[in-house]
Amino acid sequence: MSNYHIKNLEEYFQVYRKSVREPENFWEEIAEEHFVWREKWNKVLEWDFKKPEIKWFEGAKFNITENCLDRFLPMRKDKTAILFEPNDPEVEAEHITYSQLHERVCRMANVLIEGGIEKGDRVCIYLPMIPELAISVLACARIGAIHSVVFAGFSSSALAARINDCDAQCVITSDGSFRGDKVIDLKGIVDQALQECTGVKTVYVVERTGNKIEMENGRDKWLQPLLDEAYADCDAVVMDAEDPLFILYTSGSTGKPKGMVHSCAGYMVYAAYTFKNIFQYKEGDIYWCTADIGWITGHSYIVYGPLLNGATTVMFEGVPSYPDYDRFWQVVEKHKVNQFYTAPTAIRALAKEKLEYVEKYDLTSLKVLGTVGEPINEEAWHWYNNNVGKGKSPIVDTWWQTETGGIMISPIPYVTPTTPTYATLPFIGVQPALMDDEGNEIKGNQVSGKLCIKFPWPSMARTIWGDHERFRNTYFDVFENKYFTGDGALRDGVGYYRITGRVDDVIIVSGHNLGTAPIEDSINEHPAVAESAVVGFPHEIKGNALYGFVILKETGESRDRENLRKEINLQIAEQIGPIAKLQKIQFVPGLPKTRSGKIMRRILRKIASNDAENLGDISTLLNPEIVEDIKAEVL
Ligand code: WT7
């Protein structure tokens, strides 16, 4: 039996037990048998959650791109690595083989080297979902530069903050991106961001839309001519196991985004192993994850996980609704997709449309369906199961986080059972714990608590870029000797996990992780605003939407309320991005606060959710009378 590919329930239990009893032996075996190393490690694992310090495979030397590309050249050079499906269905799809991808990554790596980028330098990638995005990511990894991909829906200020936080000296972008039938001026956003970023020396520009843009002399360079001139081969830089591979920003409960740092070896091993098993990928399968590479899902399960397994991974530039609501299913039929991985918010949006959109297509190629990013509600689960999977494709509800690098709790299709709304069982090597508020682990079944992980897994984040103290505070200080996820969970009678949602100030909107603090900071910058509080409330399609309670300064009283709402949302869109816009804005005379001045969000959440009947004890509030005033004008 190979522990790399788990094929039945008995194997799952057997391998899981081994991974918990002898984690080092277990992971060493996986690492040894399924990857290529220049030099082996001295020690499999060293860890201390107090510091915290986590090291996997220390002493090992290798390069992740040799594992994604070079090792497959003898056997799979003509196999499609990336299957690019453009925004416009009339434009032909592009099949990039393993050898072509190898060459394009090498050329890009040589362009970066020529531009002075060295091992350890940070490169910011701000691109739409086009092949150059994956190629840039891999080119950085090839030369040991740390990639920091910023989702191309983020605004110029959000981009600038991320560039400055990690001191990126180079940005890779494009002249524009397609969004349905619109063109977004990405380069203009970069130009604006760079007014605040003095450290950026070079901007490489991919020509994608033909949009007219400004090129700044000496700083901006069209990429294609440089690629054409570059050598088609590039030796991979030999990396240490714990060298950083990438930084990816995620929201936190203060205004500043957290640059989660992932390191090379552990991330590689875990991304590859989870991909193989959770999608039951078999040679020849066509795999499609609809996420954007700007999120962790795209890093681990569009680029690294699939390529590390020599798979064919679909990269989709478009959106589910353009030119019409059948686009996903059209692509599934066209490319005979076998594994399809998407977000509950997309499923809910498509479930609202006519069934014809799905029924028109032959979806019999599908073997595995997946969801990620937020809890999936029962109704959406059944719609997905009945209409897309026709009751024949198991749905893997995969729970994980930017911080975890890979999937942590999920069914394994055809191996372990699935249950609607449950992420079910911990993946191999993952040791979850539910905690009570006193800091004790809650044992047994049919219990709920705060979800922690009590033993390191290879792909866990190692630090927050430039702020190790915040890393410790946020994740390792809340419960002793445990990684705290920020989520609540329930463990049912048979030991299956169901994620119940965030227990902190993070709100998941359409699967995007948004911190309340940066949104409030942005609202408060409006000259008419004195103070604000943002909470989530249930939304049919987005899962959650944002509700803002805003106190105006006196000068704001006489102003047009509708206009103010527009201005506030415009400001949020400019400073963070359109995904952070508020669904509802209620102007209030005050906010419920504790005696220590902390806003009681619990109360605001109930009011926003139209569930203000039972607010519990509000006597500890500094200003209990304000609650009635707010309730009276709820939107
Ligand atoms: C948060 C992490 C993991 C990639 C995308 C999101 C929520 C994620 C599930 C799921 C219920 C989920 C959690 C988590 N979440 N997957 N299957 N069921 N909730 O990554 O932006 O770092 O967000 O997303 O609340 O903590 P992220």
Boltz pocket constraint, residues with backbone or C-beta under 6 A from the ligand:
constraints:
  - pocket:
      binder: B
      contacts: [[A, 250], [A, 295], [A, 296], [A, 297], [A, 371], [A, 372], [A, 373], [A, 374], [A, 375], [A, 376], [A, 397], [A, 398], [A, 399], [A, 400], [A, 401], [A, 402], [A, 403], [A, 409], [A, 423], [A, 485], [A, 486], [A, 487], [A, 499], [A, 501], [A, 502], [A, 508], [A, 511], [A, 512], [A, 513]]
      max_distance: 6.0
